Amino acid sequence: MSSHKNADQIANEISQTRDRILATVASLQEYAKPENVAGRGIDKAKSFFITPEGKVRPERIAIATAAVIGLVGLLTRDRD
């Protein structure tokens, strides 16, 4: 059995490879759009404070609130 390819087979493989590359590039462009990146970040932040069932996680809200209050305290303290 010969492993030689004719010009039509090679052209077909090139065309299929090009189509796969174009689909991959389009997928990456969609993934990297700023609004999609922001949306994923917002979803991740929401999931930190809200369970998948939609219930609030008060212990996490308390931790975040304490961290913000601590940061504000550090930034606004008197510097003698």
mmCIF file of the N, C-alpha and C atoms, coordinates in Angstrom:
data_MODEL
# 
_entry.id   MODEL 
# 
loop_
_atom_site.group_PDB 
_atom_site.id 
_atom_site.type_symbol 
_atom_site.label_atom_id 
_atom_site.label_alt_id 
_atom_site.label_comp_id 
_atom_site.label_asym_id 
_atom_site.label_entity_id 
_atom_site.label_seq_id 
_atom_site.pdbx_PDB_ins_code 
_atom_site.Cartn_x 
_atom_site.Cartn_y 
_atom_site.Cartn_z 
_atom_site.occupancy 
_atom_site.B_iso_or_equiv 
_atom_site.pdbx_formal_charge 
_atom_site.auth_seq_id 
_atom_site.auth_comp_id 
_atom_site.auth_asym_id 
_atom_site.auth_atom_id 
_atom_site.pdbx_PDB_model_num 
ATOM 1   N N  . MET A 1 1  ? 0.843   -1.175 0.000  1.00 0.00 ? 1  MET A N  1 
ATOM 2   C CA . MET A 1 1  ? 0.000   0.000  0.000  1.00 0.00 ? 1  MET A CA 1 
ATOM 3   C C  . MET A 1 1  ? 0.891   1.243  0.000  1.00 0.00 ? 1  MET A C  1 
ATOM 4   N N  . SER A 1 2  ? 0.599   2.161  -0.857 1.00 0.00 ? 2  SER A N  1 
ATOM 5   C CA . SER A 1 2  ? 1.416   3.357  -1.011 1.00 0.00 ? 2  SER A CA 1 
ATOM 6   C C  . SER A 1 2  ? 0.931   4.449  -0.061 1.00 0.00 ? 2  SER A C  1 
ATOM 7   N N  . SER A 1 3  ? 1.878   5.175  0.498  1.00 0.00 ? 3  SER A N  1 
ATOM 8   C CA . SER A 1 3  ? 1.516   6.274  1.395  1.00 0.00 ? 3  SER A CA 1 
ATOM 9   C C  . SER A 1 3  ? 1.618   7.618  0.683  1.00 0.00 ? 3  SER A C  1 
ATOM 10  N N  . HIS A 1 4  ? 1.789   7.594  -0.603 1.00 0.00 ? 4  HIS A N  1 
ATOM 11  C CA . HIS A 1 4  ? 1.874   8.832  -1.381 1.00 0.00 ? 4  HIS A CA 1 
ATOM 12  C C  . HIS A 1 4  ? 0.489   9.428  -1.551 1.00 0.00 ? 4  HIS A C  1 
ATOM 13  N N  . LYS A 1 5  ? 0.413   10.744 -1.422 1.00 0.00 ? 5  LYS A N  1 
ATOM 14  C CA . LYS A 1 5  ? -0.855  11.441 -1.568 1.00 0.00 ? 5  LYS A CA 1 
ATOM 15  C C  . LYS A 1 5  ? -0.828  12.213 -2.877 1.00 0.00 ? 5  LYS A C  1 
ATOM 16  N N  . ASN A 1 6  ? -1.988  12.270 -3.496 1.00 0.00 ? 6  ASN A N  1 
ATOM 17  C CA . ASN A 1 6  ? -2.043  13.059 -4.728 1.00 0.00 ? 6  ASN A CA 1 
ATOM 18  C C  . ASN A 1 6  ? -2.369  14.516 -4.367 1.00 0.00 ? 6  ASN A C  1 
ATOM 19  N N  . ALA A 1 7  ? -2.311  15.374 -5.330 1.00 0.00 ? 7  ALA A N  1 
ATOM 20  C CA . ALA A 1 7  ? -2.489  16.812 -5.111 1.00 0.00 ? 7  ALA A CA 1 
ATOM 21  C C  . ALA A 1 7  ? -3.871  17.126 -4.537 1.00 0.00 ? 7  ALA A C  1 
ATOM 22  N N  . ASP A 1 8  ? -4.898  16.418 -4.977 1.00 0.00 ? 8  ASP A N  1 
ATOM 23  C CA . ASP A 1 8  ? -6.249  16.665 -4.461 1.00 0.00 ? 8  ASP A CA 1 
ATOM 24  C C  . ASP A 1 8  ? -6.365  16.305 -2.983 1.00 0.00 ? 8  ASP A C  1 
ATOM 25  N N  . GLN A 1 9  ? -5.737  15.220 -2.568 1.00 0.00 ? 9  GLN A N  1 
ATOM 26  C CA . GLN A 1 9  ? -5.775  14.822 -1.163 1.00 0.00 ? 9  GLN A CA 1 
ATOM 27  C C  . GLN A 1 9  ? -5.042  15.844 -0.294 1.00 0.00 ? 9  GLN A C  1 
ATOM 28  N N  . ILE A 1 10 ? -3.899  16.299 -0.767 1.00 0.00 ? 10 ILE A N  1 
ATOM 29  C CA . ILE A 1 10 ? -3.130  17.305 -0.021 1.00 0.00 ? 10 ILE A CA 1 
ATOM 30  C C  . ILE A 1 10 ? -3.917  18.609 0.074  1.00 0.00 ? 10 ILE A C  1 
ATOM 31  N N  . ALA A 1 11 ? -4.522  19.030 -1.021 1.00 0.00 ? 11 ALA A N  1 
ATOM 32  C CA . ALA A 1 11 ? -5.315  20.261 -1.024 1.00 0.00 ? 11 ALA A CA 1 
ATOM 33  C C  . ALA A 1 11 ? -6.498  20.133 -0.064 1.00 0.00 ? 11 ALA A C  1 
ATOM 34  N N  . ASN A 1 12 ? -7.118  18.976 -0.029 1.00 0.00 ? 12 ASN A N  1 
ATOM 35  C CA . ASN A 1 12 ? -8.241  18.737 0.873  1.00 0.00 ? 12 ASN A CA 1 
ATOM 36  C C  . ASN A 1 12 ? -7.787  18.802 2.335  1.00 0.00 ? 12 ASN A C  1 
ATOM 37  N N  . GLU A 1 13 ? -6.662  18.197 2.657  1.00 0.00 ? 13 GLU A N  1 
ATOM 38  C CA . GLU A 1 13 ? -6.126  18.251 4.023  1.00 0.00 ? 13 GLU A CA 1 
ATOM 39  C C  . GLU A 1 13 ? -5.791  19.677 4.435  1.00 0.00 ? 13 GLU A C  1 
ATOM 40  N N  . ILE A 1 14 ? -5.209  20.433 3.507  1.00 0.00 ? 14 ILE A N  1 
ATOM 41  C CA . ILE A 1 14 ? -4.876  21.841 3.784  1.00 0.00 ? 14 ILE A CA 1 
ATOM 42  C C  . ILE A 1 14 ? -6.155  22.628 4.052  1.00 0.00 ? 14 ILE A C  1 
ATOM 43  N N  . SER A 1 15 ? -7.177  22.393 3.250  1.00 0.00 ? 15 SER A N  1 
ATOM 44  C CA . SER A 1 15 ? -8.450  23.090 3.416  1.00 0.00 ? 15 SER A CA 1 
ATOM 45  C C  . SER A 1 15 ? -9.091  22.757 4.761  1.00 0.00 ? 15 SER A C  1 
ATOM 46  N N  . GLN A 1 16 ? -9.071  21.492 5.145  1.00 0.00 ? 16 GLN A N  1 
ATOM 47  C CA . GLN A 1 16 ? -9.641  21.087 6.435  1.00 0.00 ? 16 GLN A CA 1 
ATOM 48  C C  . GLN A 1 16 ? -8.859  21.692 7.597  1.00 0.00 ? 16 GLN A C  1 
ATOM 49  N N  . THR A 1 17 ? -7.547  21.709 7.468  1.00 0.00 ? 17 THR A N  1 
ATOM 50  C CA . THR A 1 17 ? -6.710  22.290 8.518  1.00 0.00 ? 17 THR A CA 1 
ATOM 51  C C  . THR A 1 17 ? -6.974  23.781 8.639  1.00 0.00 ? 17 THR A C  1 
ATOM 52  N N  . ARG A 1 18 ? -7.078  24.470 7.503  1.00 0.00 ? 18 ARG A N  1 
ATOM 53  C CA . ARG A 1 18 ? -7.373  25.904 7.511  1.00 0.00 ? 18 ARG A CA 1 
ATOM 54  C C  . ARG A 1 18 ? -8.711  26.166 8.190  1.00 0.00 ? 18 ARG A C  1 
ATOM 55  N N  . ASP A 1 19 ? -9.720  25.369 7.887  1.00 0.00 ? 19 ASP A N  1 
ATOM 56  C CA . ASP A 1 19 ? -11.041 25.546 8.493  1.00 0.00 ? 19 ASP A CA 1 
ATOM 57  C C  . ASP A 1 19 ? -10.987 25.344 10.012 1.00 0.00 ? 19 ASP A C  1 
ATOM 58  N N  . ARG A 1 20 ? -10.231 24.355 10.463 1.00 0.00 ? 20 ARG A N  1 
ATOM 59  C CA . ARG A 1 20 ? -10.092 24.120 11.904 1.00 0.00 ? 20 ARG A CA 1 
ATOM 60  C C  . ARG A 1 20 ? -9.378  25.296 12.578 1.00 0.00 ? 20 ARG A C  1 
ATOM 61  N N  . ILE A 1 21 ? -8.337  25.819 11.929 1.00 0.00 ? 21 ILE A N  1 
ATOM 62  C CA . ILE A 1 21 ? -7.596  26.954 12.487 1.00 0.00 ? 21 ILE A CA 1 
ATOM 63  C C  . ILE A 1 21 ? -8.494  28.183 12.558 1.00 0.00 ? 21 ILE A C  1 
ATOM 64  N N  . LEU A 1 22 ? -9.259  28.443 11.511 1.00 0.00 ? 22 LEU A N  1 
ATOM 65  C CA . LEU A 1 22 ? -10.168 29.592 11.509 1.00 0.00 ? 22 LEU A CA 1 
ATOM 66  C C  . LEU A 1 22 ? -11.216 29.465 12.608 1.00 0.00 ? 22 LEU A C  1 
ATOM 67  N N  . ALA A 1 23 ? -11.741 28.269 12.805 1.00 0.00 ? 23 ALA A N  1 
ATOM 68  C CA . ALA A 1 23 ? -12.728 28.060 13.865 1.00 0.00 ? 23 ALA A CA 1 
ATOM 69  C C  . ALA A 1 23 ? -12.102 28.283 15.237 1.00 0.00 ? 23 ALA A C  1 
ATOM 70  N N  . THR A 1 24 ? -10.877 27.832 15.409 1.00 0.00 ? 24 THR A N  1 
ATOM 71  C CA . THR A 1 24 ? -10.180 28.019 16.684 1.00 0.00 ? 24 THR A CA 1 
ATOM 72  C C  . THR A 1 24 ? -9.916  29.499 16.944 1.00 0.00 ? 24 THR A C  1 
ATOM 73  N N  . VAL A 1 25 ? -9.466  30.209 15.920 1.00 0.00 ? 25 VAL A N  1 
ATOM 74  C CA . VAL A 1 25 ? -9.199  31.647 16.066 1.00 0.00 ? 25 VAL A CA 1 
ATOM 75  C C  . VAL A 1 25 ? -10.492 32.391 16.395 1.00 0.00 ? 25 VAL A C  1 
ATOM 76  N N  . ALA A 1 26 ? -11.586 32.052 15.723 1.00 0.00 ? 26 ALA A N  1 
ATOM 77  C CA . ALA A 1 26 ? -12.868 32.702 16.001 1.00 0.00 ? 26 ALA A CA 1 
ATOM 78  C C  . ALA A 1 26 ? -13.306 32.435 17.436 1.00 0.00 ? 26 ALA A C  1 
ATOM 79  N N  . SER A 1 27 ? -13.106 31.218 17.892 1.00 0.00 ? 27 SER A N  1 
ATOM 80  C CA . SER A 1 27 ? -13.464 30.860 19.264 1.00 0.00 ? 27 SER A CA 1 
ATOM 81  C C  . SER A 1 27 ? -12.621 31.654 20.266 1.00 0.00 ? 27 SER A C  1 
ATOM 82  N N  . LEU A 1 28 ? -11.338 31.775 20.001 1.00 0.00 ? 28 LEU A N  1 
ATOM 83  C CA . LEU A 1 28 ? -10.455 32.540 20.889 1.00 0.00 ? 28 LEU A CA 1 
ATOM 84  C C  . LEU A 1 28 ? -10.807 34.027 20.890 1.00 0.00 ? 28 LEU A C  1 
ATOM 85  N N  . GLN A 1 29 ? -11.179 34.554 19.725 1.00 0.00 ? 29 GLN A N  1 
ATOM 86  C CA . GLN A 1 29 ? -11.573 35.960 19.657 1.00 0.00 ? 29 GLN A CA 1 
ATOM 87  C C  . GLN A 1 29 ? -12.816 36.202 20.504 1.00 0.00 ? 29 GLN A C  1 
ATOM 88  N N  . GLU A 1 30 ? -13.773 35.294 20.425 1.00 0.00 ? 30 GLU A N  1 
ATOM 89  C CA . GLU A 1 30 ? -14.999 35.424 21.211 1.00 0.00 ? 30 GLU A CA 1 
ATOM 90  C C  . GLU A 1 30 ? -14.683 35.331 22.707 1.00 0.00 ? 30 GLU A C  1 
ATOM 91  N N  . TYR A 1 31 ? -13.841 34.401 23.074 1.00 0.00 ? 31 TYR A N  1 
ATOM 92  C CA . TYR A 1 31 ? -13.462 34.196 24.474 1.00 0.00 ? 31 TYR A CA 1 
ATOM 93  C C  . TYR A 1 31 ? -12.749 35.420 25.042 1.00 0.00 ? 31 TYR A C  1 
ATOM 94  N N  . ALA A 1 32 ? -11.938 36.086 24.209 1.00 0.00 ? 32 ALA A N  1 
ATOM 95  C CA . ALA A 1 32 ? -11.103 37.190 24.678 1.00 0.00 ? 32 ALA A CA 1 
ATOM 96  C C  . ALA A 1 32 ? -11.763 38.559 24.569 1.00 0.00 ? 32 ALA A C  1 
ATOM 97  N N  . LYS A 1 33 ? -13.001 38.636 24.083 1.00 0.00 ? 33 LYS A N  1 
ATOM 98  C CA . LYS A 1 33 ? -13.676 39.933 24.006 1.00 0.00 ? 33 LYS A CA 1 
ATOM 99  C C  . LYS A 1 33 ? -13.781 40.517 25.413 1.00 0.00 ? 33 LYS A C  1 
ATOM 100 N N  . PRO A 1 34 ? -13.489 41.809 25.560 1.00 0.00 ? 34 PRO A N  1 
ATOM 101 C CA . PRO A 1 34 ? -13.519 42.420 26.893 1.00 0.00 ? 34 PRO A CA 1 
ATOM 102 C C  . PRO A 1 34 ? -14.833 42.194 27.646 1.00 0.00 ? 34 PRO A C  1 
ATOM 103 N N  . GLU A 1 35 ? -15.962 42.290 26.944 1.00 0.00 ? 35 GLU A N  1 
ATOM 104 C CA . GLU A 1 35 ? -17.233 42.112 27.645 1.00 0.00 ? 35 GLU A CA 1 
ATOM 105 C C  . GLU A 1 35 ? -17.412 40.666 28.132 1.00 0.00 ? 35 GLU A C  1 
ATOM 106 N N  . ASN A 1 36 ? -16.851 39.711 27.394 1.00 0.00 ? 36 ASN A N  1 
ATOM 107 C CA . ASN A 1 36 ? -16.931 38.316 27.830 1.00 0.00 ? 36 ASN A CA 1 
ATOM 108 C C  . ASN A 1 36 ? -16.001 38.048 29.007 1.00 0.00 ? 36 ASN A C  1 
ATOM 109 N N  . VAL A 1 37 ? -14.817 38.660 28.967 1.00 0.00 ? 37 VAL A N  1 
ATOM 110 C CA . VAL A 1 37 ? -13.877 38.520 30.089 1.00 0.00 ? 37 VAL A CA 1 
ATOM 111 C C  . VAL A 1 37 ? -14.496 39.140 31.344 1.00 0.00 ? 37 VAL A C  1 
ATOM 112 N N  . ALA A 1 38 ? -15.080 40.328 31.195 1.00 0.00 ? 38 ALA A N  1 
ATOM 113 C CA . ALA A 1 38 ? -15.719 40.995 32.333 1.00 0.00 ? 38 ALA A CA 1 
ATOM 114 C C  . ALA A 1 38 ? -16.879 40.162 32.862 1.00 0.00 ? 38 ALA A C  1 
ATOM 115 N N  . GLY A 1 39 ? -17.663 39.619 31.966 1.00 0.00 ? 39 GLY A N  1 
ATOM 116 C CA . GLY A 1 39 ? -18.804 38.790 32.379 1.00 0.00 ? 39 GLY A CA 1 
ATOM 117 C C  . GLY A 1 39 ? -18.363 37.585 33.189 1.00 0.00 ? 39 GLY A C  1 
ATOM 118 N N  . ARG A 1 40 ? -17.282 36.950 32.766 1.00 0.00 ? 40 ARG A N  1 
ATOM 119 C CA . ARG A 1 40 ? -16.770 35.800 33.520 1.00 0.00 ? 40 ARG A CA 1 
ATOM 120 C C  . ARG A 1 40 ? -16.288 36.237 34.905 1.00 0.00 ? 40 ARG A C  1 
ATOM 121 N N  . GLY A 1 41 ? -15.659 37.410 34.973 1.00 0.00 ? 41 GLY A N  1 
ATOM 122 C CA . GLY A 1 41 ? -15.195 37.916 36.271 1.00 0.00 ? 41 GLY A CA 1 
ATOM 123 C C  . GLY A 1 41 ? -16.356 38.226 37.201 1.00 0.00 ? 41 GLY A C  1 
ATOM 124 N N  . ILE A 1 42 ? -17.403 38.817 36.650 1.00 0.00 ? 42 ILE A N  1 
ATOM 125 C CA . ILE A 1 42 ? -18.588 39.130 37.454 1.00 0.00 ? 42 ILE A CA 1 
ATOM 126 C C  . ILE A 1 42 ? -19.241 37.843 37.942 1.00 0.00 ? 42 ILE A C  1 
ATOM 127 N N  . ASP A 1 43 ? -19.357 36.876 37.060 1.00 0.00 ? 43 ASP A N  1 
ATOM 128 C CA . ASP A 1 43 ? -19.947 35.587 37.454 1.00 0.00 ? 43 ASP A CA 1 
ATOM 129 C C  . ASP A 1 43 ? -19.132 34.920 38.560 1.00 0.00 ? 43 ASP A C  1 
ATOM 130 N N  . LYS A 1 44 ? -17.815 35.011 38.448 1.00 0.00 ? 44 LYS A N  1 
ATOM 131 C CA . LYS A 1 44 ? -16.952 34.408 39.468 1.00 0.00 ? 44 LYS A CA 1 
ATOM 132 C C  . LYS A 1 44 ? -17.127 35.121 40.807 1.00 0.00 ? 44 LYS A C  1 
ATOM 133 N N  . ALA A 1 45 ? -17.192 36.455 40.770 1.00 0.00 ? 45 ALA A N  1 
ATOM 134 C CA . ALA A 1 45 ? -17.386 37.216 42.011 1.00 0.00 ? 45 ALA A CA 1 
ATOM 135 C C  . ALA A 1 45 ? -18.743 36.902 42.625 1.00 0.00 ? 45 ALA A C  1 
ATOM 136 N N  . LYS A 1 46 ? -19.780 36.831 41.794 1.00 0.00 ? 46 LYS A N  1 
ATOM 137 C CA . LYS A 1 46 ? -21.111 36.495 42.298 1.00 0.00 ? 46 LYS A CA 1 
ATOM 138 C C  . LYS A 1 46 ? -21.112 35.122 42.953 1.00 0.00 ? 46 LYS A C  1 
ATOM 139 N N  . SER A 1 47 ? -20.450 34.170 42.317 1.00 0.00 ? 47 SER A N  1 
ATOM 140 C CA . SER A 1 47 ? -20.460 32.816 42.861 1.00 0.00 ? 47 SER A CA 1 
ATOM 141 C C  . SER A 1 47 ? -19.724 32.739 44.193 1.00 0.00 ? 47 SER A C  1 
ATOM 142 N N  . PHE A 1 48 ? -18.862 33.700 44.469 1.00 0.00 ? 48 PHE A N  1 
ATOM 143 C CA . PHE A 1 48 ? -18.188 33.738 45.761 1.00 0.00 ? 48 PHE A CA 1 
ATOM 144 C C  . PHE A 1 48 ? -19.169 34.119 46.861 1.00 0.00 ? 48 PHE A C  1 
ATOM 145 N N  . PHE A 1 49 ? -20.112 35.011 46.547 1.00 0.00 ? 49 PHE A N  1 
ATOM 146 C CA . PHE A 1 49 ? -21.044 35.529 47.547 1.00 0.00 ? 49 PHE A CA 1 
ATOM 147 C C  . PHE A 1 49 ? -22.416 34.860 47.514 1.00 0.00 ? 49 PHE A C  1 
ATOM 148 N N  . ILE A 1 50 ? -22.726 34.134 46.439 1.00 0.00 ? 50 ILE A N  1 
ATOM 149 C CA . ILE A 1 50 ? -24.049 33.524 46.286 1.00 0.00 ? 50 ILE A CA 1 
ATOM 150 C C  . ILE A 1 50 ? -23.885 32.060 45.905 1.00 0.00 ? 50 ILE A C  1 
ATOM 151 N N  . THR A 1 51 ? -24.651 31.186 46.541 1.00 0.00 ? 51 THR A N  1 
ATOM 152 C CA . THR A 1 51 ? -24.583 29.762 46.247 1.00 0.00 ? 51 THR A CA 1 
ATOM 153 C C  . THR A 1 51 ? -25.226 29.486 44.883 1.00 0.00 ? 51 THR A C  1 
ATOM 154 N N  . PRO A 1 52 ? -24.971 28.312 44.313 1.00 0.00 ? 52 PRO A N  1 
ATOM 155 C CA . PRO A 1 52 ? -25.627 27.962 43.044 1.00 0.00 ? 52 PRO A CA 1 
ATOM 156 C C  . PRO A 1 52 ? -27.155 27.972 43.138 1.00 0.00 ? 52 PRO A C  1 
ATOM 157 N N  . GLU A 1 53 ? -27.680 27.798 44.353 1.00 0.00 ? 53 GLU A N  1 
ATOM 158 C CA . GLU A 1 53 ? -29.135 27.819 44.558 1.00 0.00 ? 53 GLU A CA 1 
ATOM 159 C C  . GLU A 1 53 ? -29.677 29.236 44.700 1.00 0.00 ? 53 GLU A C  1 
ATOM 160 N N  . GLY A 1 54 ? -28.793 30.239 44.697 1.00 0.00 ? 54 GLY A N  1 
ATOM 161 C CA . GLY A 1 54 ? -29.204 31.635 44.796 1.00 0.00 ? 54 GLY A CA 1 
ATOM 162 C C  . GLY A 1 54 ? -29.251 32.187 46.206 1.00 0.00 ? 54 GLY A C  1 
ATOM 163 N N  . LYS A 1 55 ? -28.745 31.439 47.165 1.00 0.00 ? 55 LYS A N  1 
ATOM 164 C CA . LYS A 1 55 ? -28.747 31.902 48.552 1.00 0.00 ? 55 LYS A CA 1 
ATOM 165 C C  . LYS A 1 55 ? -27.463 32.683 48.846 1.00 0.00 ? 55 LYS A C  1 
ATOM 166 N N  . VAL A 1 56 ? -27.611 33.711 49.672 1.00 0.00 ? 56 VAL A N  1 
ATOM 167 C CA . VAL A 1 56 ? -26.481 34.554 50.056 1.00 0.00 ? 56 VAL A CA 1 
ATOM 168 C C  . VAL A 1 56 ? -25.595 33.787 51.030 1.00 0.00 ? 56 VAL A C  1 
ATOM 169 N N  . ARG A 1 57 ? -24.296 33.988 50.902 1.00 0.00 ? 57 ARG A N  1 
ATOM 170 C CA . ARG A 1 57 ? -23.317 33.392 51.824 1.00 0.00 ? 57 ARG A CA 1 
ATOM 171 C C  . ARG A 1 57 ? -22.868 34.477 52.802 1.00 0.00 ? 57 ARG A C  1 
ATOM 172 N N  . PRO A 1 58 ? -23.584 34.619 53.933 1.00 0.00 ? 58 PRO A N  1 
ATOM 173 C CA . PRO A 1 58 ? -23.293 35.742 54.848 1.00 0.00 ? 58 PRO A CA 1 
ATOM 174 C C  . PRO A 1 58 ? -21.876 35.715 55.419 1.00 0.00 ? 58 PRO A C  1 
ATOM 175 N N  . GLU A 1 59 ? -21.317 34.512 55.619 1.00 0.00 ? 59 GLU A N  1 
ATOM 176 C CA . GLU A 1 59 ? -19.961 34.454 56.178 1.00 0.00 ? 59 GLU A CA 1 
ATOM 177 C C  . GLU A 1 59 ? -18.948 35.064 55.217 1.00 0.00 ? 59 GLU A C  1 
ATOM 178 N N  . ARG A 1 60 ? -19.173 34.900 53.932 1.00 0.00 ? 60 ARG A N  1 
ATOM 179 C CA . ARG A 1 60 ? -18.243 35.485 52.952 1.00 0.00 ? 60 ARG A CA 1 
ATOM 180 C C  . ARG A 1 60 ? -18.444 36.990 52.828 1.00 0.00 ? 60 ARG A C  1 
ATOM 181 N N  . ILE A 1 61 ? -19.682 37.420 52.947 1.00 0.00 ? 61 ILE A N  1 
ATOM 182 C CA . ILE A 1 61 ? -19.946 38.863 52.915 1.00 0.00 ? 61 ILE A CA 1 
ATOM 183 C C  . ILE A 1 61 ? -19.298 39.521 54.130 1.00 0.00 ? 61 ILE A C  1 
ATOM 184 N N  . ALA A 1 62 ? -19.382 38.878 55.278 1.00 0.00 ? 62 ALA A N  1 
ATOM 185 C CA . ALA A 1 62 ? -18.766 39.424 56.493 1.00 0.00 ? 62 ALA A CA 1 
ATOM 186 C C  . ALA A 1 62 ? -17.250 39.516 56.339 1.00 0.00 ? 62 ALA A C  1 
ATOM 187 N N  . ILE A 1 63 ? -16.636 38.499 55.767 1.00 0.00 ? 63 ILE A N  1 
ATOM 188 C CA . ILE A 1 63 ? -15.185 38.516 55.563 1.00 0.00 ? 63 ILE A CA 1 
ATOM 189 C C  . ILE A 1 63 ? -14.787 39.648 54.614 1.00 0.00 ? 63 ILE A C  1 
ATOM 190 N N  . ALA A 1 64 ? -15.518 39.786 53.522 1.00 0.00 ? 64 ALA A N  1 
ATOM 191 C CA . ALA A 1 64 ? -15.201 40.838 52.551 1.00 0.00 ? 64 ALA A CA 1 
ATOM 192 C C  . ALA A 1 64 ? -15.407 42.217 53.165 1.00 0.00 ? 64 ALA A C  1 
ATOM 193 N N  . THR A 1 65 ? -16.474 42.375 53.940 1.00 0.00 ? 65 THR A N  1 
ATOM 194 C CA . THR A 1 65 ? -16.737 43.659 54.596 1.00 0.00 ? 65 THR A CA 1 
ATOM 195 C C  . THR A 1 65 ? -15.625 44.002 55.581 1.00 0.00 ? 65 THR A C  1 
ATOM 196 N N  . ALA A 1 66 ? -15.219 43.026 56.361 1.00 0.00 ? 66 ALA A N  1 
ATOM 197 C CA . ALA A 1 66 ? -14.130 43.258 57.313 1.00 0.00 ? 66 ALA A CA 1 
ATOM 198 C C  . ALA A 1 66 ? -12.833 43.634 56.590 1.00 0.00 ? 66 ALA A C  1 
ATOM 199 N N  . ALA A 1 67 ? -12.577 42.988 55.475 1.00 0.00 ? 67 ALA A N  1 
ATOM 200 C CA . ALA A 1 67 ? -11.364 43.301 54.708 1.00 0.00 ? 67 ALA A CA 1 
ATOM 201 C C  . ALA A 1 67 ? -11.413 44.729 54.175 1.00 0.00 ? 67 ALA A C  1 
ATOM 202 N N  . VAL A 1 68 ? -12.568 45.150 53.679 1.00 0.00 ? 68 VAL A N  1 
ATOM 203 C CA . VAL A 1 68 ? -12.704 46.522 53.159 1.00 0.00 ? 68 VAL A CA 1 
ATOM 204 C C  . VAL A 1 68 ? -12.544 47.532 54.293 1.00 0.00 ? 68 VAL A C  1 
ATOM 205 N N  . ILE A 1 69 ? -13.189 47.267 55.429 1.00 0.00 ? 69 ILE A N  1 
ATOM 206 C CA . ILE A 1 69 ? -13.073 48.184 56.566 1.00 0.00 ? 69 ILE A CA 1 
ATOM 207 C C  . ILE A 1 69 ? -11.618 48.267 57.030 1.00 0.00 ? 69 ILE A C  1 
ATOM 208 N N  . GLY A 1 70 ? -10.946 47.140 57.076 1.00 0.00 ? 70 GLY A N  1 
ATOM 209 C CA . GLY A 1 70 ? -9.531  47.144 57.457 1.00 0.00 ? 70 GLY A CA 1 
ATOM 210 C C  . GLY A 1 70 ? -8.679  47.929 56.485 1.00 0.00 ? 70 GLY A C  1 
ATOM 211 N N  . LEU A 1 71 ? -8.935  47.764 55.204 1.00 0.00 ? 71 LEU A N  1 
ATOM 212 C CA . LEU A 1 71 ? -8.169  48.489 54.189 1.00 0.00 ? 71 LEU A CA 1 
ATOM 213 C C  . LEU A 1 71 ? -8.425  49.986 54.286 1.00 0.00 ? 71 LEU A C  1 
ATOM 214 N N  . VAL A 1 72 ? -9.677  50.365 54.455 1.00 0.00 ? 72 VAL A N  1 
ATOM 215 C CA . VAL A 1 72 ? -10.009 51.785 54.603 1.00 0.00 ? 72 VAL A CA 1 
ATOM 216 C C  . VAL A 1 72 ? -9.332  52.344 55.854 1.00 0.00 ? 72 VAL A C  1 
ATOM 217 N N  . GLY A 1 73 ? -9.349  51.565 56.917 1.00 0.00 ? 73 GLY A N  1 
ATOM 218 C CA . GLY A 1 73 ? -8.692  52.010 58.155 1.00 0.00 ? 73 GLY A CA 1 
ATOM 219 C C  . GLY A 1 73 ? -7.204  52.233 57.950 1.00 0.00 ? 73 GLY A C  1 
ATOM 220 N N  . LEU A 1 74 ? -6.559  51.330 57.238 1.00 0.00 ? 74 LEU A N  1 
ATOM 221 C CA . LEU A 1 74 ? -5.130  51.494 56.976 1.00 0.00 ? 74 LEU A CA 1 
ATOM 222 C C  . LEU A 1 74 ? -4.841  52.700 56.097 1.00 0.00 ? 74 LEU A C  1 
ATOM 223 N N  . LEU A 1 75 ? -5.685  52.936 55.132 1.00 0.00 ? 75 LEU A N  1 
ATOM 224 C CA . LEU A 1 75 ? -5.453  54.045 54.192 1.00 0.00 ? 75 LEU A CA 1 
ATOM 225 C C  . LEU A 1 75 ? -5.777  55.403 54.795 1.00 0.00 ? 75 LEU A C  1 
ATOM 226 N N  . THR A 1 76 ? -6.647  55.443 55.810 1.00 0.00 ? 76 THR A N  1 
ATOM 227 C CA . THR A 1 76 ? -7.066  56.740 56.352 1.00 0.00 ? 76 THR A CA 1 
ATOM 228 C C  . THR A 1 76 ? -6.454  57.055 57.709 1.00 0.00 ? 76 THR A C  1 
ATOM 229 N N  . ARG A 1 77 ? -5.630  56.178 58.236 1.00 0.00 ? 77 ARG A N  1 
ATOM 230 C CA . ARG A 1 77 ? -5.053  56.434 59.564 1.00 0.00 ? 77 ARG A CA 1 
ATOM 231 C C  . ARG A 1 77 ? -4.097  57.623 59.514 1.00 0.00 ? 77 ARG A C  1 
ATOM 232 N N  . ASP A 1 78 ? -3.929  58.251 60.647 1.00 0.00 ? 78 ASP A N  1 
ATOM 233 C CA . ASP A 1 78 ? -3.004  59.390 60.747 1.00 0.00 ? 78 ASP A CA 1 
ATOM 234 C C  . ASP A 1 78 ? -1.572  58.883 60.618 1.00 0.00 ? 78 ASP A C  1 
ATOM 235 N N  . ARG A 1 79 ? -0.819  59.592 59.893 1.00 0.00 ? 79 ARG A N  1 
ATOM 236 C CA . ARG A 1 79 ? 0.594   59.231 59.714 1.00 0.00 ? 79 ARG A CA 1 
ATOM 237 C C  . ARG A 1 79 ? 1.447   60.293 60.375 1.00 0.00 ? 79 ARG A C  1 
ATOM 238 N N  . ASP A 1 80 ? 1.799   60.006 61.590 1.00 0.00 ? 80 ASP A N  1 
ATOM 239 C CA . ASP A 1 80 ? 2.611   60.977 62.357 1.00 0.00 ? 80 ASP A CA 1 
ATOM 240 C C  . ASP A 1 80 ? 4.057   60.889 61.993 1.00 0.00 ? 80 ASP A C  1 
# 
